[in-house]
Amino acid sequence: MNRKIRTIGLILLMTGQILYGQTTNSTYIIDNSIKSQVDKKVKSFGKITMSSMDFRIYENDSLIINTYSNDKSIENMTMAILESDTINIIGFIGMFAGFGYQITLFKDTCIVRYFAKSDMEIYKLHKNDSLEFGVSVPCVTYKLALSQKPNFKKGKVLEGIIELTSDDYYEVSNGEENKYKVQLTGYFRSSSLENISKNKGDTVKNKKNIGIVVEVEDE
């Protein structure tokens, strides 16, 4: 069966809202050899840089979408914000309903979470939780490789590869509850780091939106 999904993408930079609840920090690696892989998967159009993702989505333990199989990575935008000694990198596909990853980068360690968001209260992390508009999901496994040591200064650009497998989470739609899990590989080159702490009135809960259009074909 052919499936074609056309989505208007919208990155919602909500650092304080997406990454709620901490998980164990892990180290990341510096590997300059990944730059060639990133170059193949990341495209630039003038001043706009488009990163990309591959993913498998499982519904009730059955594979329902697999972009790895057709070798057509899905374009997405990646943004990075600097707050003191912490960098948040967010890649997002979707508009009012979408998903992505958030990387919180410290000097030598990082925290990675998968997230999904909707304009309706349909998500919950645990089976007995209340429904919410979005869910921040810990990763069962993740691996982050950066092409060079990050420089925690405004204007710098980060590039790398993130591989993750999310924990289970739940979606309730039309009275039907389903369990989901996602495997994802993101190839990213961020926008220049923005230091939001220096802008008067800004907090980590402020939002910045950028719209894009992507297409997914799953055969």
N, C-alpha and C positions, 0 to 999 in steps of 0.2 A: 504494500500500500504506500502511495506517495503522500507525503505530508509536507506542506509548505506553510511556514509561519512568517508573516511579515509584521515586524514590530517597530514602533517608533521608540528609540532608546532615550532614556533620560537618566543621567547620573544624579543621584541625590547624595550630596556630601553632608552626611549627618553623623559626624564622628562620635559624638556623645550618645547618639540614639541607636546606632547600628551595633557598636561593639559594647554592649552592656553585658556584664558578667565576665569575669576573667577566667582564663585557662592557663595551663602551664606554659611558661616561656620555653622556647627552643632556640638553639643556635641556628644561624643561617650560614651559608657558605659563599665565598667569593671565588668566582670562576670566570675568568676573562674569555674562555673558549665558547661560552654560551652566546656571545655577542653575535656570531654568525647566524645562530638559530633565531635570535630576536629580530635581526635584520630581515630575515625571510618572512616573519610573521607580523611585523609592525610596518605600517605604511604611513607616509606623510603626504598630505595634500595642502600645499602652502604652509600656513602656520598651524594647521590641525594635524595631530598625530593620532592614528587609530591603532590601538592595540588589538589583540585577538584572544579568543578562548576556544578550547575544545572541551566538550563535556558529555557525560553520560548521566541521564536522569532515570532513576529507578522508582517505580510506583508499586508499592506492596511487593517489593523484591523482584519485580519484573522490569526489564529494560524497556523503556518506551521512547527515548530519544538518544541518538548516538551520533554526534558530529565527527567523531574520530573515523567512522567507517567510510565516509565519502571524501575525506581529506579536504574539507571546506571549513576552515576555522571561521568563527563568527566574530566580526569586528565589534569592538567596544572601545569606549574612551576610558582612560585611566588618569586619575588626578592624584596629586600628592600635596599634603599640607603639613607644615612644620609648626609644632608647638613646643617651644623650649627645646628639650633634648629628645623629643619624640617625633617621628614621622609617621603619618597615616597615609597609606596608599589604598585607593579604592577603585576597583573595576566593576562596572555595572552594565547589565543589559536589560532593557525593558523601559516601560514608562510608568503608568500607575501600577502595573504588575510587572515585577522583574526580579532579577537575582544577580548575585555577584560575590565578590570576596573583599575582605578588608584585611590589610596587613598593618599591624602596629609594630613599628620598627624602633628598637632601642639601640644602644651602642653596639652590643655584641649578640643580642637575642631578639626574638620577635614573637608575636602572637598572631595567629591567622584564624579567621572565622569565615564561614560561608553565611550569606544572608539572603532572605527572600522577602519581598515587600509587595503589598497590594493596596488598593484604595478601599478594600473591604476587610472586615475582621474575619479572616479565614485561617490564620496560622497559629500554631502552638508548638512549642518545643517538646513537651511531654504530653502523653495521652490525657492526663487529668488536668492539664493547664487550661486557663481561660483563653478564648480566642483573641488574637490581636492583629493589628494591621501588618506587622512585620515580625520576623523571627530571626534571631542571631544564633547560629548553630555552631557548636564546637566541632572541630575536625578530629576524626579518628586518627588520621595521619596527615602530615603535610611536610613539604620540603620546599624551602626557598633558596634560590641561587641568584645572586646579584653579580653583574658583570664587573663591578669594582666596589671598593670600600665606600660606603655612603658618607657624604659630606653633609653634616647637619647645618647647612647654611642656605639662606634664601636665594632662589634663582637656580639652584642645582637641579639636575635631572637624574632620575634613577631608572635603570632598566634591569630586567631579570625575568626569571621563570618561576612561577608558583605552581606546585602540584598539590592537590588536596583531595581527601575523601571526607565528606561530611558525616556527621552522626545522623541518626534518623530524626525526622521532624514530621509534623502532621499538617494536613490541609483539609478543611471541611468546606465543601461546596455543594449547594443544593441538597443539604441534609446528609451528604455522603462523606464519610471520613476515609482519607487515604494516607498511607505512610510513604514518605519520600526519602531518598538519599541521593547525593550527587557526587560524582567524580569529576574533577575539573583540572585542566591545565591552562594557565594563563601566561601569555607572552606579553610583556608590557614595557613601554617606555613612557614615563610619566610626563605630565606638564612640569614646568618649572616650579620648584617648591615655593609655596606661599606661606608667609609667616602670619597666621591669623591673629596671634596674640598681640601684634603691634597695631592692629586696626581698631580704632576706638569703637567700643560697643560690640565688638565681635566676641563670640564665645564658641566653644566647640560644638554647640548645638545649632549654630547658624547653618543655612542651607545655600548651596550654589548649584544651579541646574544647567545642564547642557543637553540639547536634544540632538539625536542622530537617528538614522534609519538603517536597519539591518535586515537581512533576510536569512532564514534558515531553511534548508532543504534536507529532508530526511527520507531516504528511500528504503 
